[in-house]
Amino acid sequence: MYTGNSTGCVYMTNASSTYLGVLIGAIIGVIIFWWIYYRQKKTTEKQDEVIKKLKI
């Protein structure tokens, strides 16, 4: 049989899993945000080069 302390331990494990999931989700979100930002920056730079060539 489980005692009250074991149940508390299970709850702590669930809480830890939740925090870990949130942390991993945040890290993945930051990586995706950085990737989109970097691609957009490269696209903008290429468009600026084309515009400069067209103006000359």
C-alpha positions in Angstrom: 0.0 0.0 0.0 1.1 3.5 -0.7 1.4 6.0 2.1 0.5 9.7 2.1 4.2 10.5 1.5 4.3 8.4 -1.7 1.3 10.2 -3.1 3.0 13.5 -2.4 6.0 12.2 -4.2 3.9 11.3 -7.2 2.4 14.8 -7.3 5.8 16.3 -7.2 6.8 14.1 -10.1 3.8 15.3 -12.0 4.6 18.9 -11.2 8.2 18.4 -12.3 7.0 16.8 -15.5 4.8 19.8 -16.2 7.6 22.3 -15.6 9.9 20.2 -17.7 7.3 20.2 -20.5 6.8 23.9 -20.3 10.6 24.5 -20.4 11.1 22.2 -23.4 8.1 23.9 -25.1 9.7 27.3 -24.5 13.0 26.2 -25.8 11.4 24.8 -29.0 9.4 28.1 -29.4 12.6 30.2 -29.1 14.4 28.0 -31.7 11.5 28.3 -34.1 11.2 32.1 -33.5 14.9 32.5 -34.1 14.8 30.4 -37.3 11.9 32.4 -38.8 13.6 35.7 -37.8 16.9 34.7 -39.4 15.2 33.6 -42.6 13.2 36.8 -42.8 16.3 38.8 -42.2 18.1 37.0 -45.1 15.1 37.5 -47.4 15.0 41.3 -46.5 18.7 41.6 -47.3 18.3 39.9 -50.7 15.4 42.2 -51.5 17.4 45.2 -50.6 20.2 44.1 -52.9 17.8 43.6 -55.8 16.2 47.1 -55.2 19.6 48.7 -55.2 20.6 47.0 -58.4 17.3 48.1 -60.0 17.8 51.7 -59.0 21.3 51.9 -60.6 
